[in-house]
Amino acid sequence: MPIYEYECQKCGHRFERLMLSCDDPAPECPECHAPDVQKQMSSGAVRPHGIPKGSGGFTPPSKPCESGGG
């Protein structure tokens, strides 16, 4: 299960959530409970050049996620 990073558009709080899939709805902010959170680019989701795909760590979802929240 991938960990997604989110940022609240209301209060600016950044947090992480372990999500079952990219199809799960975006969580609400744990600080102000606003529903308007945006998925952020995570450094853990980037595979550096030269490291072979499938060498461990992140396994991409079976279908690509659309960028943005949720």
Biopython code that builds the backbone (N, CA, C, O; Angstrom):
import numpy as np
from Bio.PDB.StructureBuilder import StructureBuilder

atoms = [
    (1, "MET", "N", (0.842, -1.177, 0.000)),
    (1, "MET", "CA", (0.000, 0.000, 0.000)),
    (1, "MET", "C", (0.887, 1.240, 0.000)),
    (1, "MET", "O", (1.768, 1.378, 0.849)),
    (2, "PRO", "N", (0.658, 2.135, -0.944)),
    (2, "PRO", "CA", (1.490, 3.343, -1.012)),
    (2, "PRO", "C", (1.071, 4.373, 0.037)),
    (2, "PRO", "O", (-0.083, 4.429, 0.462)),
    (3, "ILE", "N", (2.037, 5.173, 0.430)),
    (3, "ILE", "CA", (1.786, 6.299, 1.323)),
    (3, "ILE", "C", (1.707, 7.544, 0.455)),
    (3, "ILE", "O", (2.625, 7.836, -0.311)),
    (4, "TYR", "N", (0.603, 8.278, 0.577)),
    (4, "TYR", "CA", (0.415, 9.514, -0.164)),
    (4, "TYR", "C", (0.567, 10.696, 0.779)),
    (4, "TYR", "O", (0.155, 10.634, 1.938)),
    (5, "GLU", "N", (1.162, 11.775, 0.276)),
    (5, "GLU", "CA", (1.295, 13.014, 1.030)),
    (5, "GLU", "C", (0.232, 13.984, 0.555)),
    (5, "GLU", "O", (-0.043, 14.088, -0.641)),
    (6, "TYR", "N", (-0.362, 14.693, 1.501)),
    (6, "TYR", "CA", (-1.420, 15.658, 1.195)),
    (6, "TYR", "C", (-1.107, 16.988, 1.865)),
    (6, "TYR", "O", (-0.391, 17.045, 2.865)),
    (7, "GLU", "N", (-1.659, 18.061, 1.292)),
    (7, "GLU", "CA", (-1.589, 19.380, 1.902)),
    (7, "GLU", "C", (-2.983, 19.978, 1.913)),
    (7, "GLU", "O", (-3.669, 19.991, 0.890)),
    (8, "CYS", "N", (-3.408, 20.480, 3.086)),
    (8, "CYS", "CA", (-4.715, 21.098, 3.230)),
    (8, "CYS", "C", (-4.695, 22.462, 2.546)),
    (8, "CYS", "O", (-3.792, 23.265, 2.780)),
    (9, "GLN", "N", (-5.682, 22.720, 1.710)),
    (9, "GLN", "CA", (-5.769, 23.989, 1.002)),
    (9, "GLN", "C", (-6.316, 25.104, 1.897)),
    (9, "GLN", "O", (-6.205, 26.282, 1.557)),
    (10, "LYS", "N", (-6.898, 24.741, 3.026)),
    (10, "LYS", "CA", (-7.455, 25.739, 3.950)),
    (10, "LYS", "C", (-6.415, 26.216, 4.967)),
    (10, "LYS", "O", (-6.195, 27.418, 5.118)),
    (11, "CYS", "N", (-5.771, 25.259, 5.670)),
    (11, "CYS", "CA", (-4.846, 25.651, 6.756)),
    (11, "CYS", "C", (-3.372, 25.401, 6.417)),
    (11, "CYS", "O", (-2.497, 25.853, 7.156)),
    (12, "GLY", "N", (-3.073, 24.690, 5.314)),
    (12, "GLY", "CA", (-1.690, 24.452, 4.913)),
    (12, "GLY", "C", (-1.013, 23.268, 5.587)),
    (12, "GLY", "O", (0.161, 22.998, 5.334)),
    (13, "HIS", "N", (-1.747, 22.556, 6.448)),
    (13, "HIS", "CA", (-1.171, 21.396, 7.148)),
    (13, "HIS", "C", (-0.805, 20.298, 6.146)),
    (13, "HIS", "O", (-1.601, 19.965, 5.268)),
    (14, "ARG", "N", (0.402, 19.738, 6.279)),
    (14, "ARG", "CA", (0.848, 18.629, 5.424)),
    (14, "ARG", "C", (0.818, 17.348, 6.242)),
    (14, "ARG", "O", (1.223, 17.333, 7.405)),
    (15, "PHE", "N", (0.331, 16.261, 5.620)),
    (15, "PHE", "CA", (0.237, 14.987, 6.318)),
    (15, "PHE", "C", (0.330, 13.843, 5.323)),
    (15, "PHE", "O", (0.209, 14.042, 4.115)),
    (16, "GLU", "N", (0.548, 12.640, 5.848)),
    (16, "GLU", "CA", (0.660, 11.432, 5.027)),
    (16, "GLU", "C", (-0.468, 10.479, 5.373)),
    (16, "GLU", "O", (-0.961, 10.462, 6.501)),
    (17, "ARG", "N", (-0.876, 9.677, 4.379)),
    (17, "ARG", "CA", (-1.885, 8.643, 4.618)),
    (17, "ARG", "C", (-1.503, 7.398, 3.825)),
    (17, "ARG", "O", (-1.081, 7.483, 2.672)),
    (18, "LEU", "N", (-1.658, 6.254, 4.457)),
    (18, "LEU", "CA", (-1.492, 4.963, 3.809)),
    (18, "LEU", "C", (-2.821, 4.657, 3.134)),
    (18, "LEU", "O", (-3.837, 4.526, 3.816)),
    (19, "MET", "N", (-2.836, 4.538, 1.802)),
    (19, "MET", "CA", (-4.079, 4.369, 1.051)),
    (19, "MET", "C", (-4.069, 3.013, 0.346)),
    (19, "MET", "O", (-3.020, 2.546, -0.100)),
    (20, "LEU", "N", (-5.231, 2.389, 0.248)),
    (20, "LEU", "CA", (-5.339, 1.099, -0.430)),
    (20, "LEU", "C", (-5.136, 1.235, -1.928)),
    (20, "LEU", "O", (-4.508, 0.375, -2.545)),
    (21, "SER", "N", (-5.657, 2.297, -2.523)),
    (21, "SER", "CA", (-5.473, 2.509, -3.963)),
    (21, "SER", "C", (-5.654, 3.974, -4.294)),
    (21, "SER", "O", (-6.107, 4.759, -3.461)),
    (22, "CYS", "N", (-5.298, 4.339, -5.516)),
    (22, "CYS", "CA", (-5.451, 5.722, -5.942)),
    (22, "CYS", "C", (-6.917, 6.070, -6.150)),
    (22, "CYS", "O", (-7.250, 7.244, -6.317)),
    (23, "ASP", "N", (-7.802, 5.075, -6.143)),
    (23, "ASP", "CA", (-9.229, 5.311, -6.307)),
    (23, "ASP", "C", (-9.918, 5.706, -5.002)),
    (23, "ASP", "O", (-11.061, 6.163, -5.020)),
    (24, "ASP", "N", (-9.223, 5.530, -3.858)),
    (24, "ASP", "CA", (-9.805, 5.915, -2.577)),
    (24, "ASP", "C", (-9.995, 7.431, -2.540)),
    (24, "ASP", "O", (-9.164, 8.167, -3.073)),
    (25, "PRO", "N", (-11.073, 7.907, -1.920)),
    (25, "PRO", "CA", (-11.271, 9.358, -1.831)),
    (25, "PRO", "C", (-10.188, 9.997, -0.962)),
    (25, "PRO", "O", (-9.661, 9.363, -0.048)),
    (26, "ALA", "N", (-9.865, 11.247, -1.251)),
    (26, "ALA", "CA", (-8.869, 11.964, -0.470)),
    (26, "ALA", "C", (-9.380, 12.132, 0.963)),
    (26, "ALA", "O", (-10.566, 12.388, 1.173)),
    (27, "PRO", "N", (-8.492, 11.990, 1.942)),
    (27, "PRO", "CA", (-8.926, 12.156, 3.335)),
    (27, "PRO", "C", (-9.148, 13.627, 3.664)),
    (27, "PRO", "O", (-8.701, 14.509, 2.931)),
    (28, "GLU", "N", (-9.834, 13.884, 4.763)),
    (28, "GLU", "CA", (-9.964, 15.268, 5.215)),
    (28, "GLU", "C", (-8.735, 15.626, 6.046)),
    (28, "GLU", "O", (-8.012, 14.745, 6.511)),
    (29, "CYS", "N", (-8.509, 16.914, 6.227)),
    (29, "CYS", "CA", (-7.370, 17.392, 7.001)),
    (29, "CYS", "C", (-7.537, 16.990, 8.472)),
    (29, "CYS", "O", (-8.589, 17.243, 9.059)),
    (30, "PRO", "N", (-6.513, 16.365, 9.076)),
    (30, "PRO", "CA", (-6.619, 15.967, 10.477)),
    (30, "PRO", "C", (-6.557, 17.154, 11.448)),
    (30, "PRO", "O", (-6.907, 17.005, 12.619)),
    (31, "GLU", "N", (-6.121, 18.317, 10.984)),
    (31, "GLU", "CA", (-6.025, 19.499, 11.843)),
    (31, "GLU", "C", (-7.324, 20.303, 11.877)),
    (31, "GLU", "O", (-7.869, 20.568, 12.948)),
    (32, "CYS", "N", (-7.828, 20.698, 10.672)),
    (32, "CYS", "CA", (-9.002, 21.573, 10.628)),
    (32, "CYS", "C", (-10.236, 20.857, 10.075)),
    (32, "CYS", "O", (-11.322, 21.434, 10.038)),
    (33, "HIS", "N", (-10.075, 19.617, 9.650)),
    (33, "HIS", "CA", (-11.144, 18.764, 9.137)),
    (33, "HIS", "C", (-11.751, 19.259, 7.823)),
    (33, "HIS", "O", (-12.860, 18.863, 7.464)),
    (34, "ALA", "N", (-11.029, 20.120, 7.106)),
    (34, "ALA", "CA", (-11.490, 20.588, 5.800)),
    (34, "ALA", "C", (-11.363, 19.453, 4.788)),
    (34, "ALA", "O", (-10.404, 18.684, 4.849)),
    (35, "PRO", "N", (-12.313, 19.332, 3.857)),
    (35, "PRO", "CA", (-12.248, 18.263, 2.859)),
    (35, "PRO", "C", (-11.343, 18.612, 1.669)),
    (35, "PRO", "O", (-11.061, 17.747, 0.840)),
    (36, "ASP", "N", (-10.894, 19.850, 1.577)),
    (36, "ASP", "CA", (-10.132, 20.310, 0.412)),
    (36, "ASP", "C", (-8.642, 20.094, 0.622)),
    (36, "ASP", "O", (-7.928, 21.007, 1.037)),
    (37, "VAL", "N", (-8.164, 18.859, 0.329)),
    (37, "VAL", "CA", (-6.738, 18.542, 0.422)),
    (37, "VAL", "C", (-6.220, 18.182, -0.964)),
    (37, "VAL", "O", (-6.964, 17.677, -1.806)),
    (38, "GLN", "N", (-4.952, 18.444, -1.189)),
    (38, "GLN", "CA", (-4.344, 18.185, -2.495)),
    (38, "GLN", "C", (-3.178, 17.220, -2.327)),
    (38, "GLN", "O", (-2.339, 17.391, -1.442)),
    (39, "LYS", "N", (-3.134, 16.205, -3.184)),
    (39, "LYS", "CA", (-2.045, 15.230, -3.158)),
    (39, "LYS", "C", (-0.754, 15.925, -3.591)),
    (39, "LYS", "O", (-0.752, 16.697, -4.549)),
    (40, "GLN", "N", (0.336, 15.649, -2.886)),
    (40, "GLN", "CA", (1.628, 16.260, -3.164)),
    (40, "GLN", "C", (2.587, 15.245, -3.772)),
    (40, "GLN", "O", (2.409, 14.037, -3.610)),
    (41, "MET", "N", (3.586, 15.730, -4.459)),
    (41, "MET", "CA", (4.637, 14.875, -4.998)),
    (41, "MET", "C", (5.499, 14.402, -3.839)),
    (41, "MET", "O", (5.984, 15.211, -3.048)),
    (42, "SER", "N", (5.687, 13.112, -3.741)),
    (42, "SER", "CA", (6.478, 12.537, -2.661)),
    (42, "SER", "C", (7.835, 12.107, -3.192)),
    (42, "SER", "O", (7.922, 11.519, -4.269)),
    (43, "SER", "N", (8.889, 12.394, -2.449)),
    (43, "SER", "CA", (10.225, 11.979, -2.882)),
    (43, "SER", "C", (10.348, 10.459, -2.895)),
    (43, "SER", "O", (11.180, 9.915, -3.621)),
    (44, "GLY", "N", (9.529, 9.765, -2.101)),
    (44, "GLY", "CA", (9.558, 8.311, -2.076)),
    (44, "GLY", "C", (8.971, 7.680, -3.328)),
    (44, "GLY", "O", (9.192, 6.497, -3.586)),
    (45, "ALA", "N", (8.229, 8.451, -4.104)),
    (45, "ALA", "CA", (7.598, 7.926, -5.309)),
    (45, "ALA", "C", (8.481, 8.085, -6.538)),
    (45, "ALA", "O", (8.094, 7.673, -7.632)),
    (46, "VAL", "N", (9.651, 8.671, -6.377)),
    (46, "VAL", "CA", (10.543, 8.920, -7.504)),
    (46, "VAL", "C", (11.629, 7.865, -7.514)),
    (46, "VAL", "O", (12.284, 7.625, -6.499)),
    (47, "ARG", "N", (11.820, 7.227, -8.677)),
    (47, "ARG", "CA", (12.868, 6.217, -8.818)),
    (47, "ARG", "C", (14.073, 6.874, -9.479)),
    (47, "ARG", "O", (13.992, 7.255, -10.647)),
    (48, "PRO", "N", (15.200, 7.020, -8.758)),
    (48, "PRO", "CA", (16.381, 7.659, -9.330)),
    (48, "PRO", "C", (16.881, 6.917, -10.568)),
    (48, "PRO", "O", (16.769, 5.695, -10.660)),
    (49, "HIS", "N", (17.432, 7.669, -11.510)),
    (49, "HIS", "CA", (17.995, 7.091, -12.727)),
    (49, "HIS", "C", (19.087, 6.085, -12.360)),
    (49, "HIS", "O", (19.929, 6.355, -11.503)),
    (50, "GLY", "N", (19.064, 4.946, -13.006)),
    (50, "GLY", "CA", (20.084, 3.936, -12.768)),
    (50, "GLY", "C", (19.651, 2.828, -11.825)),
    (50, "GLY", "O", (20.306, 1.787, -11.761)),
    (51, "ILE", "N", (18.562, 3.025, -11.091)),
    (51, "ILE", "CA", (18.059, 1.964, -10.216)),
    (51, "ILE", "C", (16.986, 1.206, -10.991)),
    (51, "ILE", "O", (15.967, 1.793, -11.354)),
    (52, "PRO", "N", (17.190, -0.069, -11.249)),
    (52, "PRO", "CA", (16.251, -0.820, -12.081)),
    (52, "PRO", "C", (14.867, -0.945, -11.461)),
    (52, "PRO", "O", (14.724, -1.143, -10.254)),
    (53, "LYS", "N", (13.852, -0.826, -12.308)),
    (53, "LYS", "CA", (12.475, -1.008, -11.879)),
    (53, "LYS", "C", (12.317, -2.434, -11.364)),
    (53, "LYS", "O", (12.849, -3.371, -11.959)),
    (54, "GLY", "N", (11.598, -2.601, -10.275)),
    (54, "GLY", "CA", (11.394, -3.932, -9.716)),
    (54, "GLY", "C", (12.493, -4.362, -8.766)),
    (54, "GLY", "O", (12.535, -5.518, -8.346)),
    (55, "SER", "N", (13.394, -3.430, -8.419)),
    (55, "SER", "CA", (14.486, -3.804, -7.526)),
    (55, "SER", "C", (14.092, -3.709, -6.055)),
    (55, "SER", "O", (14.939, -3.851, -5.173)),
    (56, "GLY", "N", (12.820, -3.471, -5.793)),
    (56, "GLY", "CA", (12.357, -3.381, -4.408)),
    (56, "GLY", "C", (11.732, -2.035, -4.125)),
    (56, "GLY", "O", (11.896, -1.088, -4.893)),
    (57, "GLY", "N", (11.015, -1.956, -3.020)),
    (57, "GLY", "CA", (10.409, -0.686, -2.640)),
    (57, "GLY", "C", (9.053, -0.492, -3.266)),
    (57, "GLY", "O", (8.150, -1.296, -3.036)),
    (58, "PHE", "N", (8.884, 0.540, -4.042)),
    (58, "PHE", "CA", (7.596, 0.934, -4.593)),
    (58, "PHE", "C", (7.166, 0.039, -5.750)),
    (58, "PHE", "O", (7.950, -0.219, -6.663)),
    (59, "THR", "N", (5.938, -0.428, -5.714)),
    (59, "THR", "CA", (5.334, -1.160, -6.820)),
    (59, "THR", "C", (4.196, -0.305, -7.366)),
    (59, "THR", "O", (3.251, -0.007, -6.636)),
    (60, "PRO", "N", (4.266, 0.098, -8.640)),
    (60, "PRO", "CA", (3.224, 0.973, -9.170)),
    (60, "PRO", "C", (1.872, 0.289, -9.205)),
    (60, "PRO", "O", (1.802, -0.934, -9.319)),
    (61, "PRO", "N", (0.773, 1.074, -9.107)),
    (61, "PRO", "CA", (-0.561, 0.483, -9.177)),
    (61, "PRO", "C", (-0.815, -0.126, -10.544)),
    (61, "PRO", "O", (-0.143, 0.222, -11.514)),
    (62, "SER", "N", (-1.793, -1.045, -10.631)),
    (62, "SER", "CA", (-2.076, -1.716, -11.886)),
    (62, "SER", "C", (-2.622, -0.765, -12.942)),
    (62, "SER", "O", (-2.430, -0.989, -14.137)),
    (63, "LYS", "N", (-3.304, 0.299, -12.511)),
    (63, "LYS", "CA", (-3.745, 1.319, -13.455)),
    (63, "LYS", "C", (-3.236, 2.659, -12.961)),
    (63, "LYS", "O", (-3.219, 2.896, -11.754)),
    (64, "PRO", "N", (-2.816, 3.551, -13.865)),
    (64, "PRO", "CA", (-2.240, 4.822, -13.440)),
    (64, "PRO", "C", (-3.271, 5.689, -12.736)),
    (64, "PRO", "O", (-4.451, 5.687, -13.087)),
    (65, "CYS", "N", (-2.808, 6.424, -11.744)),
    (65, "CYS", "CA", (-3.678, 7.380, -11.041)),
    (65, "CYS", "C", (-3.643, 8.698, -11.799)),
    (65, "CYS", "O", (-2.625, 9.067, -12.384)),
    (66, "GLU", "N", (-4.765, 9.399, -11.782)),
    (66, "GLU", "CA", (-4.772, 10.728, -12.352)),
    (66, "GLU", "C", (-4.109, 11.652, -11.352)),
    (66, "GLU", "O", (-4.206, 11.435, -10.144)),
    (67, "SER", "N", (-3.429, 12.689, -11.845)),
    (67, "SER", "CA", (-2.800, 13.606, -10.916)),
    (67, "SER", "C", (-3.855, 14.475, -10.268)),
    (67, "SER", "O", (-4.937, 14.682, -10.817)),
    (68, "GLY", "N", (-3.528, 14.978, -9.098)),
    (68, "GLY", "CA", (-4.483, 15.805, -8.356)),
    (68, "GLY", "C", (-4.923, 15.085, -7.100)),
    (68, "GLY", "O", (-4.329, 14.079, -6.711)),
    (69, "GLY", "N", (-5.956, 15.594, -6.471)),
    (69, "GLY", "CA", (-6.437, 15.027, -5.209)),
    (69, "GLY", "C", (-7.134, 13.710, -5.396)),
    (69, "GLY", "O", (-7.633, 13.395, -6.476)),
    (70, "GLY", "N", (-7.160, 12.939, -4.320)),
    (70, "GLY", "CA", (-7.918, 11.690, -4.313)),
    (70, "GLY", "C", (-7.157, 10.577, -4.753)),
    (70, "GLY", "O", (-7.669, 9.458, -4.798)),
]
sb = StructureBuilder()
sb.init_structure("model")
sb.init_model(0)
sb.init_chain("A")
sb.init_seg("    ")
for serial, (resi, resn, name, xyz) in enumerate(atoms, 1):
    if name == "N":
        sb.init_residue(resn, " ", resi, " ")
    sb.init_atom(name, np.array(xyz, "f"), 0.0, 1.0, " ", f" {name:<3s}", serial, name[0])
structure = sb.get_structure()
